[in-house]
Amino acid sequence: MKLKATIVVSEDINIIEKAFMPEMKSLQKERSSVSLKKNKDTLVFTIKAKDSTALRSTMNGITKLLTVYEKTKGVK
């Protein structure tokens, strides 16, 4: 089974893009891959996976990093 998911971020896209660039290699797996595209107003993560377990794992990796960003943003 081949699956695809998209996560769209529409806030603080420049900061989030910089935060994710070093992590992009670690998000690339044997059974899934992630691409990151910056548009005018959004940052788009596109995840392609061979199975649902790989999709979930990659999505968890992205959302965990987004959660860390949200929590540290509140500390400022």
N, CA, C, O and CB atoms as a CASP TS submission, in Angstrom:
PFRMAT TS
TARGET T0000
AUTHOR 0000-0000-0000
METHOD Language model
MODEL 1
PARENT N/A
ATOM      1  N   MET     1       0.850  -1.170   0.000  1.00  0.00           N
ATOM      2  CA  MET     1       0.000   0.000   0.000  1.00  0.00           C
ATOM      3  C   MET     1       0.898   1.237   0.000  1.00  0.00           C
ATOM      4  O   MET     1       1.885   1.293   0.733  1.00  0.00           O
ATOM      5  CB  MET     1      -0.968  -0.004   1.224  1.00  0.00           C
ATOM      6  N   LYS     2       0.559   2.202  -0.805  1.00  0.00           N
ATOM      7  CA  LYS     2       1.275   3.468  -0.803  1.00  0.00           C
ATOM      8  C   LYS     2       0.354   4.546  -0.267  1.00  0.00           C
ATOM      9  O   LYS     2      -0.794   4.674  -0.691  1.00  0.00           O
ATOM     10  CB  LYS     2       1.786   3.830  -2.222  1.00  0.00           C
ATOM     11  N   LEU     3       0.876   5.318   0.674  1.00  0.00           N
ATOM     12  CA  LEU     3       0.089   6.355   1.330  1.00  0.00           C
ATOM     13  C   LEU     3       0.796   7.693   1.205  1.00  0.00           C
ATOM     14  O   LEU     3       2.015   7.763   1.048  1.00  0.00           O
ATOM     15  CB  LEU     3      -0.154   6.007   2.810  1.00  0.00           C
ATOM     16  N   LYS     4      -0.001   8.755   1.279  1.00  0.00           N
ATOM     17  CA  LYS     4       0.539  10.110   1.208  1.00  0.00           C
ATOM     18  C   LYS     4      -0.245  10.987   2.169  1.00  0.00           C
ATOM     19  O   LYS     4      -1.471  10.896   2.245  1.00  0.00           O
ATOM     20  CB  LYS     4       0.476  10.675  -0.247  1.00  0.00           C
ATOM     21  N   ALA     5       0.471  11.844   2.909  1.00  0.00           N
ATOM     22  CA  ALA     5      -0.173  12.778   3.834  1.00  0.00           C
ATOM     23  C   ALA     5       0.514  14.128   3.697  1.00  0.00           C
ATOM     24  O   ALA     5       1.692  14.213   3.348  1.00  0.00           O
ATOM     25  CB  ALA     5      -0.109  12.260   5.313  1.00  0.00           C
ATOM     26  N   THR     6      -0.236  15.166   3.974  1.00  0.00           N
ATOM     27  CA  THR     6       0.293  16.523   3.892  1.00  0.00           C
ATOM     28  C   THR     6      -0.006  17.248   5.196  1.00  0.00           C
ATOM     29  O   THR     6      -1.120  17.186   5.715  1.00  0.00           O
ATOM     30  CB  THR     6      -0.310  17.288   2.681  1.00  0.00           C
ATOM     31  N   ILE     7       1.006  17.938   5.717  1.00  0.00           N
ATOM     32  CA  ILE     7       0.848  18.799   6.883  1.00  0.00           C
ATOM     33  C   ILE     7       1.172  20.206   6.429  1.00  0.00           C
ATOM     34  O   ILE     7       2.243  20.455   5.875  1.00  0.00           O
ATOM     35  CB  ILE     7       1.767  18.348   8.083  1.00  0.00           C
ATOM     36  N   VAL     8       0.248  21.130   6.661  1.00  0.00           N
ATOM     37  CA  VAL     8       0.429  22.516   6.236  1.00  0.00           C
ATOM     38  C   VAL     8       0.556  23.401   7.473  1.00  0.00           C
ATOM     39  O   VAL     8      -0.307  23.391   8.351  1.00  0.00           O
ATOM     40  CB  VAL     8      -0.756  22.987   5.335  1.00  0.00           C
ATOM     41  N   VAL     9       1.636  24.161   7.527  1.00  0.00           N
ATOM     42  CA  VAL     9       1.882  25.097   8.628  1.00  0.00           C
ATOM     43  C   VAL     9       1.733  26.502   8.065  1.00  0.00           C
ATOM     44  O   VAL     9       2.308  26.819   7.023  1.00  0.00           O
ATOM     45  CB  VAL     9       3.312  24.884   9.274  1.00  0.00           C
ATOM     46  N   SER    10       0.965  27.347   8.746  1.00  0.00           N
ATOM     47  CA  SER    10       0.718  28.695   8.225  1.00  0.00           C
ATOM     48  C   SER    10       1.145  29.803   9.181  1.00  0.00           C
ATOM     49  O   SER    10       0.746  30.956   9.023  1.00  0.00           O
ATOM     50  CB  SER    10      -0.742  28.853   7.908  1.00  0.00           C
ATOM     51  N   GLU    11       1.956  29.449  10.169  1.00  0.00           N
ATOM     52  CA  GLU    11       2.409  30.443  11.144  1.00  0.00           C
ATOM     53  C   GLU    11       3.905  30.254  11.378  1.00  0.00           C
ATOM     54  O   GLU    11       4.377  29.122  11.490  1.00  0.00           O
ATOM     55  CB  GLU    11       1.613  30.321  12.489  1.00  0.00           C
ATOM     56  N   ASP    12       4.645  31.345  11.452  1.00  0.00           N
ATOM     57  CA  ASP    12       6.096  31.307  11.722  1.00  0.00           C
ATOM     58  C   ASP    12       6.835  30.379  10.762  1.00  0.00           C
ATOM     59  O   ASP    12       7.702  29.612  11.182  1.00  0.00           O
ATOM     60  CB  ASP    12       6.353  30.860  13.163  1.00  0.00           C
ATOM     61  N   ILE    13       6.500  30.444   9.491  1.00  0.00           N
ATOM     62  CA  ILE    13       7.036  29.467   8.545  1.00  0.00           C
ATOM     63  C   ILE    13       8.547  29.577   8.361  1.00  0.00           C
ATOM     64  O   ILE    13       9.209  28.558   8.169  1.00  0.00           O
ATOM     65  CB  ILE    13       6.359  29.628   7.212  1.00  0.00           C
ATOM     66  N   ASN    14       9.108  30.777   8.413  1.00  0.00           N
ATOM     67  CA  ASN    14      10.554  30.925   8.234  1.00  0.00           C
ATOM     68  C   ASN    14      11.325  30.285   9.390  1.00  0.00           C
ATOM     69  O   ASN    14      12.327  29.604   9.174  1.00  0.00           O
ATOM     70  CB  ASN    14      10.927  32.410   8.114  1.00  0.00           C
ATOM     71  N   ILE    15      10.858  30.506  10.596  1.00  0.00           N
ATOM     72  CA  ILE    15      11.515  29.933  11.779  1.00  0.00           C
ATOM     73  C   ILE    15      11.394  28.416  11.780  1.00  0.00           C
ATOM     74  O   ILE    15      12.365  27.712  12.057  1.00  0.00           O
ATOM     75  CB  ILE    15      10.909  30.512  13.072  1.00  0.00           C
ATOM     76  N   ILE    16      10.216  27.920  11.474  1.00  0.00           N
ATOM     77  CA  ILE    16       9.988  26.473  11.474  1.00  0.00           C
ATOM     78  C   ILE    16      10.804  25.809  10.372  1.00  0.00           C
ATOM     79  O   ILE    16      11.353  24.725  10.572  1.00  0.00           O
ATOM     80  CB  ILE    16       8.489  26.158  11.293  1.00  0.00           C
ATOM     81  N   GLU    17      10.886  26.444   9.225  1.00  0.00           N
ATOM     82  CA  GLU    17      11.702  25.882   8.138  1.00  0.00           C
ATOM     83  C   GLU    17      13.158  25.751   8.581  1.00  0.00           C
ATOM     84  O   GLU    17      13.783  24.714   8.356  1.00  0.00           O
ATOM     85  CB  GLU    17      11.606  26.767   6.867  1.00  0.00           C
ATOM     86  N   LYS    18      13.696  26.783   9.203  1.00  0.00           N
ATOM     87  CA  LYS    18      15.081  26.730   9.696  1.00  0.00           C
ATOM     88  C   LYS    18      15.255  25.640  10.751  1.00  0.00           C
ATOM     89  O   LYS    18      16.285  24.966  10.787  1.00  0.00           O
ATOM     90  CB  LYS    18      15.493  28.091  10.280  1.00  0.00           C
ATOM     91  N   ALA    19      14.264  25.468  11.598  1.00  0.00           N
ATOM     92  CA  ALA    19      14.342  24.445  12.643  1.00  0.00           C
ATOM     93  C   ALA    19      14.310  23.032  12.057  1.00  0.00           C
ATOM     94  O   ALA    19      14.946  22.127  12.597  1.00  0.00           O
ATOM     95  CB  ALA    19      13.192  24.621  13.636  1.00  0.00           C
ATOM     96  N   PHE    20      13.591  22.839  10.980  1.00  0.00           N
ATOM     97  CA  PHE    20      13.441  21.505  10.398  1.00  0.00           C
ATOM     98  C   PHE    20      14.560  21.119   9.440  1.00  0.00           C
ATOM     99  O   PHE    20      14.784  19.927   9.226  1.00  0.00           O
ATOM    100  CB  PHE    20      12.137  21.419   9.680  1.00  0.00           C
ATOM    101  N   MET    21      15.254  22.060   8.871  1.00  0.00           N
ATOM    102  CA  MET    21      16.266  21.720   7.866  1.00  0.00           C
ATOM    103  C   MET    21      17.298  20.714   8.384  1.00  0.00           C
ATOM    104  O   MET    21      17.595  19.760   7.666  1.00  0.00           O
ATOM    105  CB  MET    21      16.975  22.980   7.405  1.00  0.00           C
ATOM    106  N   PRO    22      17.856  20.868   9.579  1.00  0.00           N
ATOM    107  CA  PRO    22      18.813  19.855  10.059  1.00  0.00           C
ATOM    108  C   PRO    22      18.169  18.489  10.319  1.00  0.00           C
ATOM    109  O   PRO    22      18.861  17.471  10.316  1.00  0.00           O
ATOM    110  CB  PRO    22      19.477  20.343  11.333  1.00  0.00           C
ATOM    111  N   GLU    23      16.873  18.459  10.540  1.00  0.00           N
ATOM    112  CA  GLU    23      16.172  17.216  10.869  1.00  0.00           C
ATOM    113  C   GLU    23      15.649  16.470   9.646  1.00  0.00           C
ATOM    114  O   GLU    23      15.193  15.334   9.776  1.00  0.00           O
ATOM    115  CB  GLU    23      15.028  17.512  11.793  1.00  0.00           C
ATOM    116  N   MET    24      15.700  17.068   8.483  1.00  0.00           N
ATOM    117  CA  MET    24      15.100  16.443   7.297  1.00  0.00           C
ATOM    118  C   MET    24      15.746  15.094   6.965  1.00  0.00           C
ATOM    119  O   MET    24      15.049  14.164   6.559  1.00  0.00           O
ATOM    120  CB  MET    24      15.220  17.380   6.095  1.00  0.00           C
ATOM    121  N   LYS    25      17.050  14.978   7.130  1.00  0.00           N
ATOM    122  CA  LYS    25      17.706  13.692   6.843  1.00  0.00           C
ATOM    123  C   LYS    25      17.223  12.601   7.788  1.00  0.00           C
ATOM    124  O   LYS    25      17.016  11.463   7.366  1.00  0.00           O
ATOM    125  CB  LYS    25      19.230  13.833   6.949  1.00  0.00           C
ATOM    126  N   SER    26      17.044  12.934   9.050  1.00  0.00           N
ATOM    127  CA  SER    26      16.618  11.917  10.013  1.00  0.00           C
ATOM    128  C   SER    26      15.168  11.489   9.788  1.00  0.00           C
ATOM    129  O   SER    26      14.762  10.420  10.241  1.00  0.00           O
ATOM    130  CB  SER    26      16.786  12.440  11.435  1.00  0.00           C
ATOM    131  N   LEU    27      14.395  12.309   9.097  1.00  0.00           N
ATOM    132  CA  LEU    27      13.002  11.953   8.805  1.00  0.00           C
ATOM    133  C   LEU    27      12.870  11.062   7.569  1.00  0.00           C
ATOM    134  O   LEU    27      11.805  10.497   7.319  1.00  0.00           O
ATOM    135  CB  LEU    27      12.178  13.212   8.611  1.00  0.00           C
ATOM    136  N   GLN    28      13.952  10.937   6.800  1.00  0.00           N
ATOM    137  CA  GLN    28      13.941  10.070   5.622  1.00  0.00           C
ATOM    138  C   GLN    28      14.215   8.637   6.082  1.00  0.00           C
ATOM    139  O   GLN    28      15.249   8.354   6.687  1.00  0.00           O
ATOM    140  CB  GLN    28      15.001  10.538   4.557  1.00  0.00           C
ATOM    141  N   LYS    29      13.296   7.761   5.793  1.00  0.00           N
ATOM    142  CA  LYS    29      13.412   6.366   6.237  1.00  0.00           C
ATOM    143  C   LYS    29      13.366   5.440   5.025  1.00  0.00           C
ATOM    144  O   LYS    29      13.147   5.876   3.895  1.00  0.00           O
ATOM    145  CB  LYS    29      12.277   6.005   7.245  1.00  0.00           C
ATOM    146  N   GLU    30      13.575   4.171   5.286  1.00  0.00           N
ATOM    147  CA  GLU    30      13.521   3.180   4.216  1.00  0.00           C
ATOM    148  C   GLU    30      12.102   3.046   3.651  1.00  0.00           C
ATOM    149  O   GLU    30      11.920   2.843   2.450  1.00  0.00           O
ATOM    150  CB  GLU    30      14.014   1.823   4.730  1.00  0.00           C
ATOM    151  N   ARG    31      11.114   3.161   4.521  1.00  0.00           N
ATOM    152  CA  ARG    31       9.725   2.957   4.102  1.00  0.00           C
ATOM    153  C   ARG    31       8.927   4.243   3.961  1.00  0.00           C
ATOM    154  O   ARG    31       7.744   4.204   3.623  1.00  0.00           O
ATOM    155  CB  ARG    31       9.037   2.066   5.076  1.00  0.00           C
ATOM    156  N   SER    32       9.570   5.397   4.220  1.00  0.00           N
ATOM    157  CA  SER    32       8.854   6.666   4.071  1.00  0.00           C
ATOM    158  C   SER    32       9.830   7.784   3.722  1.00  0.00           C
ATOM    159  O   SER    32      11.031   7.684   3.971  1.00  0.00           O
ATOM    160  CB  SER    32       8.081   7.012   5.363  1.00  0.00           C
ATOM    161  N   SER    33       9.289   8.844   3.144  1.00  0.00           N
ATOM    162  CA  SER    33      10.105  10.013   2.827  1.00  0.00           C
ATOM    163  C   SER    33       9.278  11.275   3.069  1.00  0.00           C
ATOM    164  O   SER    33       8.047  11.250   3.065  1.00  0.00           O
ATOM    165  CB  SER    33      10.618   9.958   1.352  1.00  0.00           C
ATOM    166  N   VAL    34       9.998  12.377   3.280  1.00  0.00           N
ATOM    167  CA  VAL    34       9.346  13.657   3.553  1.00  0.00           C
ATOM    168  C   VAL    34       9.956  14.712   2.647  1.00  0.00           C
ATOM    169  O   VAL    34      11.172  14.764   2.468  1.00  0.00           O
ATOM    170  CB  VAL    34       9.488  14.062   5.053  1.00  0.00           C
ATOM    171  N   SER    35       9.110  15.545   2.084  1.00  0.00           N
ATOM    172  CA  SER    35       9.603  16.716   1.362  1.00  0.00           C
ATOM    173  C   SER    35       9.018  17.950   2.036  1.00  0.00           C
ATOM    174  O   SER    35       7.933  17.911   2.616  1.00  0.00           O
ATOM    175  CB  SER    35       9.220  16.661  -0.166  1.00  0.00           C
ATOM    176  N   LEU    36       9.757  19.034   1.945  1.00  0.00           N
ATOM    177  CA  LEU    36       9.366  20.285   2.585  1.00  0.00           C
ATOM    178  C   LEU    36       9.376  21.367   1.522  1.00  0.00           C
ATOM    179  O   LEU    36      10.378  21.569   0.837  1.00  0.00           O
ATOM    180  CB  LEU    36      10.316  20.650   3.777  1.00  0.00           C
ATOM    181  N   LYS    37       8.246  22.066   1.389  1.00  0.00           N
ATOM    182  CA  LYS    37       8.141  23.121   0.386  1.00  0.00           C
ATOM    183  C   LYS    37       7.590  24.377   1.047  1.00  0.00           C
ATOM    184  O   LYS    37       6.581  24.336   1.751  1.00  0.00           O
ATOM    185  CB  LYS    37       7.240  22.679  -0.803  1.00  0.00           C
ATOM    186  N   LYS    38       8.265  25.483   0.809  1.00  0.00           N
ATOM    187  CA  LYS    38       7.816  26.763   1.359  1.00  0.00           C
ATOM    188  C   LYS    38       7.120  27.547   0.254  1.00  0.00           C
ATOM    189  O   LYS    38       7.699  27.826  -0.796  1.00  0.00           O
ATOM    190  CB  LYS    38       9.012  27.578   1.954  1.00  0.00           C
ATOM    191  N   ASN    39       5.889  27.887   0.512  1.00  0.00           N
ATOM    192  CA  ASN    39       5.122  28.741  -0.391  1.00  0.00           C
ATOM    193  C   ASN    39       5.104  30.148   0.191  1.00  0.00           C
ATOM    194  O   ASN    39       5.807  30.425   1.163  1.00  0.00           O
ATOM    195  CB  ASN    39       3.667  28.196  -0.598  1.00  0.00           C
ATOM    196  N   LYS    40       4.329  31.015  -0.380  1.00  0.00           N
ATOM    197  CA  LYS    40       4.269  32.398   0.097  1.00  0.00           C
ATOM    198  C   LYS    40       3.817  32.486   1.555  1.00  0.00           C
ATOM    199  O   LYS    40       4.450  33.167   2.362  1.00  0.00           O
ATOM    200  CB  LYS    40       3.327  33.210  -0.782  1.00  0.00           C
ATOM    201  N   ASP    41       2.730  31.803   1.890  1.00  0.00           N
ATOM    202  CA  ASP    41       2.141  31.910   3.227  1.00  0.00           C
ATOM    203  C   ASP    41       2.169  30.611   4.030  1.00  0.00           C
ATOM    204  O   ASP    41       1.719  30.591   5.176  1.00  0.00           O
ATOM    205  CB  ASP    41       0.728  32.377   3.108  1.00  0.00           C
ATOM    206  N   THR    42       2.687  29.529   3.454  1.00  0.00           N
ATOM    207  CA  THR    42       2.621  28.236   4.134  1.00  0.00           C
ATOM    208  C   THR    42       3.917  27.447   3.975  1.00  0.00           C
ATOM    209  O   THR    42       4.732  27.695   3.086  1.00  0.00           O
ATOM    210  CB  THR    42       1.451  27.421   3.599  1.00  0.00           C
ATOM    211  N   LEU    43       4.061  26.502   4.866  1.00  0.00           N
ATOM    212  CA  LEU    43       5.147  25.525   4.806  1.00  0.00           C
ATOM    213  C   LEU    43       4.456  24.172   4.700  1.00  0.00           C
ATOM    214  O   LEU    43       3.644  23.822   5.556  1.00  0.00           O
ATOM    215  CB  LEU    43       6.124  25.611   6.078  1.00  0.00           C
ATOM    216  N   VAL    44       4.770  23.414   3.663  1.00  0.00           N
ATOM    217  CA  VAL    44       4.051  22.173   3.391  1.00  0.00           C
ATOM    218  C   VAL    44       4.990  20.974   3.522  1.00  0.00           C
ATOM    219  O   VAL    44       5.997  20.879   2.822  1.00  0.00           O
ATOM    220  CB  VAL    44       3.421  22.210   1.984  1.00  0.00           C
ATOM    221  N   PHE    45       4.645  20.069   4.424  1.00  0.00           N
ATOM    222  CA  PHE    45       5.337  18.797   4.575  1.00  0.00           C
ATOM    223  C   PHE    45       4.532  17.759   3.803  1.00  0.00           C
ATOM    224  O   PHE    45       3.336  17.602   4.048  1.00  0.00           O
ATOM    225  CB  PHE    45       5.503  18.396   6.093  1.00  0.00           C
ATOM    226  N   THR    46       5.162  17.056   2.883  1.00  0.00           N
ATOM    227  CA  THR    46       4.501  15.979   2.158  1.00  0.00           C
ATOM    228  C   THR    46       5.193  14.675   2.526  1.00  0.00           C
ATOM    229  O   THR    46       6.398  14.514   2.334  1.00  0.00           O
ATOM    230  CB  THR    46       4.534  16.224   0.611  1.00  0.00           C
ATOM    231  N   ILE    47       4.417  13.765   3.050  1.00  0.00           N
ATOM    232  CA  ILE    47       4.939  12.479   3.513  1.00  0.00           C
ATOM    233  C   ILE    47       4.429  11.394   2.570  1.00  0.00           C
ATOM    234  O   ILE    47       3.234  11.312   2.285  1.00  0.00           O
ATOM    235  CB  ILE    47       4.511  12.186   4.998  1.00  0.00           C
ATOM    236  N   LYS    48       5.347  10.571   2.094  1.00  0.00           N
ATOM    237  CA  LYS    48       4.978   9.412   1.284  1.00  0.00           C
ATOM    238  C   LYS    48       5.484   8.184   2.021  1.00  0.00           C
ATOM    239  O   LYS    48       6.633   8.137   2.461  1.00  0.00           O
ATOM    240  CB  LYS    48       5.572   9.498  -0.182  1.00  0.00           C
ATOM    241  N   ALA    49       4.616   7.192   2.151  1.00  0.00           N
ATOM    242  CA  ALA    49       4.983   5.986   2.902  1.00  0.00           C
ATOM    243  C   ALA    49       4.490   4.731   2.204  1.00  0.00           C
ATOM    244  O   ALA    49       3.506   4.746   1.464  1.00  0.00           O
ATOM    245  CB  ALA    49       4.417   6.046   4.321  1.00  0.00           C
ATOM    246  N   LYS    50       5.204   3.644   2.462  1.00  0.00           N
ATOM    247  CA  LYS    50       4.826   2.358   1.884  1.00  0.00           C
ATOM    248  C   LYS    50       3.708   1.677   2.665  1.00  0.00           C
ATOM    249  O   LYS    50       2.977   0.850   2.120  1.00  0.00           O
ATOM    250  CB  LYS    50       6.032   1.446   1.821  1.00  0.00           C
ATOM    251  N   ASP    51       3.576   2.030   3.957  1.00  0.00           N
ATOM    252  CA  ASP    51       2.532   1.417   4.782  1.00  0.00           C
ATOM    253  C   ASP    51       2.095   2.380   5.876  1.00  0.00           C
ATOM    254  O   ASP    51       2.738   3.407   6.095  1.00  0.00           O
ATOM    255  CB  ASP    51       3.028   0.092   5.402  1.00  0.00           C
ATOM    256  N   SER    52       1.024   2.059   6.551  1.00  0.00           N
ATOM    257  CA  SER    52       0.449   2.962   7.548  1.00  0.00           C
ATOM    258  C   SER    52       1.347   3.133   8.770  1.00  0.00           C
ATOM    259  O   SER    52       1.356   4.205   9.376  1.00  0.00           O
ATOM    260  CB  SER    52      -0.905   2.451   7.984  1.00  0.00           C
ATOM    261  N   THR    53       2.094   2.110   9.139  1.00  0.00           N
ATOM    262  CA  THR    53       2.992   2.220  10.284  1.00  0.00           C
ATOM    263  C   THR    53       4.107   3.222   9.994  1.00  0.00           C
ATOM    264  O   THR    53       4.452   4.035  10.852  1.00  0.00           O
ATOM    265  CB  THR    53       3.586   0.845  10.638  1.00  0.00           C
ATOM    266  N   ALA    54       4.664   3.166   8.803  1.00  0.00           N
ATOM    267  CA  ALA    54       5.719   4.106   8.412  1.00  0.00           C
ATOM    268  C   ALA    54       5.167   5.526   8.322  1.00  0.00           C
ATOM    269  O   ALA    54       5.838   6.480   8.713  1.00  0.00           O
ATOM    270  CB  ALA    54       6.344   3.691   7.062  1.00  0.00           C
ATOM    271  N   LEU    55       3.959   5.666   7.814  1.00  0.00           N
ATOM    272  CA  LEU    55       3.321   6.987   7.725  1.00  0.00           C
ATOM    273  C   LEU    55       3.133   7.574   9.117  1.00  0.00           C
ATOM    274  O   LEU    55       3.468   8.735   9.354  1.00  0.00           O
ATOM    275  CB  LEU    55       1.959   6.892   6.995  1.00  0.00           C
ATOM    276  N   ARG    56       2.607   6.788  10.025  1.00  0.00           N
ATOM    277  CA  ARG    56       2.366   7.251  11.394  1.00  0.00           C
ATOM    278  C   ARG    56       3.678   7.640  12.084  1.00  0.00           C
ATOM    279  O   ARG    56       3.744   8.661  12.768  1.00  0.00           O
ATOM    280  CB  ARG    56       1.645   6.160  12.208  1.00  0.00           C
ATOM    281  N   SER    57       4.699   6.837  11.904  1.00  0.00           N
ATOM    282  CA  SER    57       5.991   7.112  12.520  1.00  0.00           C
ATOM    283  C   SER    57       6.579   8.435  12.027  1.00  0.00           C
ATOM    284  O   SER    57       7.086   9.226  12.823  1.00  0.00           O
ATOM    285  CB  SER    57       6.961   5.970  12.234  1.00  0.00           C
ATOM    286  N   THR    58       6.511   8.670  10.742  1.00  0.00           N
ATOM    287  CA  THR    58       7.046   9.914  10.175  1.00  0.00           C
ATOM    288  C   THR    58       6.223  11.111  10.609  1.00  0.00           C
ATOM    289  O   THR    58       6.776  12.161  10.937  1.00  0.00           O
ATOM    290  CB  THR    58       7.085   9.837   8.649  1.00  0.00           C
ATOM    291  N   MET    59       4.908  10.962  10.613  1.00  0.00           N
ATOM    292  CA  MET    59       4.049  12.054  11.075  1.00  0.00           C
ATOM    293  C   MET    59       4.328  12.373  12.543  1.00  0.00           C
ATOM    294  O   MET    59       4.341  13.542  12.931  1.00  0.00           O
ATOM    295  CB  MET    59       2.561  11.691  10.881  1.00  0.00           C
ATOM    296  N   ASN    60       4.551  11.351  13.356  1.00  0.00           N
ATOM    297  CA  ASN    60       4.882  11.572  14.766  1.00  0.00           C
ATOM    298  C   ASN    60       6.180  12.356  14.913  1.00  0.00           C
ATOM    299  O   ASN    60       6.277  13.238  15.765  1.00  0.00           O
ATOM    300  CB  ASN    60       4.994  10.235  15.504  1.00  0.00           C
ATOM    301  N   GLY    61       7.176  12.042  14.088  1.00  0.00           N
ATOM    302  CA  GLY    61       8.433  12.771  14.136  1.00  0.00           C
ATOM    303  C   GLY    61       8.248  14.249  13.835  1.00  0.00           C
ATOM    304  O   GLY    61       8.841  15.097  14.502  1.00  0.00           O
ATOM    305  N   ILE    62       7.435  14.565  12.844  1.00  0.00           N
ATOM    306  CA  ILE    62       7.175  15.960  12.474  1.00  0.00           C
ATOM    307  C   ILE    62       6.379  16.661  13.568  1.00  0.00           C
ATOM    308  O   ILE    62       6.725  17.771  13.973  1.00  0.00           O
ATOM    309  CB  ILE    62       6.418  16.036  11.132  1.00  0.00           C
ATOM    310  N   THR    63       5.330  16.028  14.041  1.00  0.00           N
ATOM    311  CA  THR    63       4.491  16.687  15.045  1.00  0.00           C
ATOM    312  C   THR    63       5.213  16.850  16.383  1.00  0.00           C
ATOM    313  O   THR    63       4.937  17.800  17.115  1.00  0.00           O
ATOM    314  CB  THR    63       3.205  15.897  15.250  1.00  0.00           C
ATOM    315  N   LYS    64       6.119  15.955  16.708  1.00  0.00           N
ATOM    316  CA  LYS    64       6.902  16.125  17.940  1.00  0.00           C
ATOM    317  C   LYS    64       7.774  17.368  17.853  1.00  0.00           C
ATOM    318  O   LYS    64       7.870  18.130  18.814  1.00  0.00           O
ATOM    319  CB  LYS    64       7.776  14.884  18.207  1.00  0.00           C
ATOM    320  N   LEU    65       8.411  17.575  16.699  1.00  0.00           N
ATOM    321  CA  LEU    65       9.244  18.772  16.527  1.00  0.00           C
ATOM    322  C   LEU    65       8.389  20.038  16.532  1.00  0.00           C
ATOM    323  O   LEU    65       8.813  21.067  17.058  1.00  0.00           O
ATOM    324  CB  LEU    65      10.048  18.684  15.216  1.00  0.00           C
ATOM    325  N   LEU    66       7.198  19.974  15.955  1.00  0.00           N
ATOM    326  CA  LEU    66       6.293  21.127  15.992  1.00  0.00           C
ATOM    327  C   LEU    66       5.842  21.422  17.426  1.00  0.00           C
ATOM    328  O   LEU    66       5.693  22.584  17.804  1.00  0.00           O
ATOM    329  CB  LEU    66       5.067  20.875  15.090  1.00  0.00           C
ATOM    330  N   THR    67       5.629  20.382  18.213  1.00  0.00           N
ATOM    331  CA  THR    67       5.247  20.558  19.613  1.00  0.00           C
ATOM    332  C   THR    67       6.365  21.225  20.400  1.00  0.00           C
ATOM    333  O   THR    67       6.108  22.111  21.215  1.00  0.00           O
ATOM    334  CB  THR    67       4.889  19.209  20.246  1.00  0.00           C
ATOM    335  N   VAL    68       7.591  20.811  20.165  1.00  0.00           N
ATOM    336  CA  VAL    68       8.740  21.436  20.837  1.00  0.00           C
ATOM    337  C   VAL    68       8.793  22.913  20.463  1.00  0.00           C
ATOM    338  O   VAL    68       9.022  23.758  21.328  1.00  0.00           O
ATOM    339  CB  VAL    68      10.078  20.722  20.452  1.00  0.00           C
ATOM    340  N   TYR    69       8.586  23.235  19.187  1.00  0.00           N
ATOM    341  CA  TYR    69       8.598  24.634  18.763  1.00  0.00           C
ATOM    342  C   TYR    69       7.500  25.428  19.488  1.00  0.00           C
ATOM    343  O   TYR    69       7.759  26.519  19.997  1.00  0.00           O
ATOM    344  CB  TYR    69       8.411  24.734  17.230  1.00  0.00           C
ATOM    345  N   GLU    70       6.285  24.885  19.534  1.00  0.00           N
ATOM    346  CA  GLU    70       5.179  25.580  20.195  1.00  0.00           C
ATOM    347  C   GLU    70       5.488  25.845  21.676  1.00  0.00           C
ATOM    348  O   GLU    70       5.218  26.935  22.182  1.00  0.00           O
ATOM    349  CB  GLU    70       3.886  24.759  20.066  1.00  0.00           C
ATOM    350  N   LYS    71       6.042  24.869  22.353  1.00  0.00           N
ATOM    351  CA  LYS    71       6.335  25.013  23.776  1.00  0.00           C
ATOM    352  C   LYS    71       7.457  26.019  24.011  1.00  0.00           C
ATOM    353  O   LYS    71       7.382  26.817  24.945  1.00  0.00           O
ATOM    354  CB  LYS    71       6.709  23.661  24.380  1.00  0.00           C
ATOM    355  N   THR    72       8.487  25.993  23.184  1.00  0.00           N
ATOM    356  CA  THR    72       9.585  26.951  23.371  1.00  0.00           C
ATOM    357  C   THR    72       9.162  28.349  22.958  1.00  0.00           C
ATOM    358  O   THR    72       9.684  29.329  23.489  1.00  0.00           O
ATOM    359  CB  THR    72      10.820  26.520  22.570  1.00  0.00           C
ATOM    360  N   LYS    73       8.244  28.461  22.038  1.00  0.00           N
ATOM    361  CA  LYS    73       7.720  29.777  21.634  1.00  0.00           C
ATOM    362  C   LYS    73       7.026  30.453  22.817  1.00  0.00           C
ATOM    363  O   LYS    73       7.124  31.668  22.989  1.00  0.00           O
ATOM    364  CB  LYS    73       6.730  29.634  20.439  1.00  0.00           C
ATOM    365  N   GLY    74       6.335  29.671  23.621  1.00  0.00           N
ATOM    366  CA  GLY    74       5.636  30.200  24.786  1.00  0.00           C
ATOM    367  C   GLY    74       6.562  30.629  25.917  1.00  0.00           C
ATOM    368  O   GLY    74       6.159  31.399  26.789  1.00  0.00           O
ATOM    369  N   VAL    75       7.802  30.138  25.909  1.00  0.00           N
ATOM    370  CA  VAL    75       8.753  30.446  26.960  1.00  0.00           C
ATOM    371  C   VAL    75       9.366  31.826  26.766  1.00  0.00           C
ATOM    372  O   VAL    75       9.777  32.458  27.739  1.00  0.00           O
ATOM    373  CB  VAL    75       9.841  29.392  27.007  1.00  0.00           C
ATOM    374  N   LYS    76       9.436  32.304  25.533  1.00  0.00           N
ATOM    375  CA  LYS    76      10.058  33.595  25.231  1.00  0.00           C
ATOM    376  C   LYS    76       9.552  34.642  26.107  1.00  0.00           C
ATOM    377  O   LYS    76       9.966  35.796  25.994  1.00  0.00           O
ATOM    378  CB  LYS    76       9.841  33.991  23.826  1.00  0.00           C
TER
END
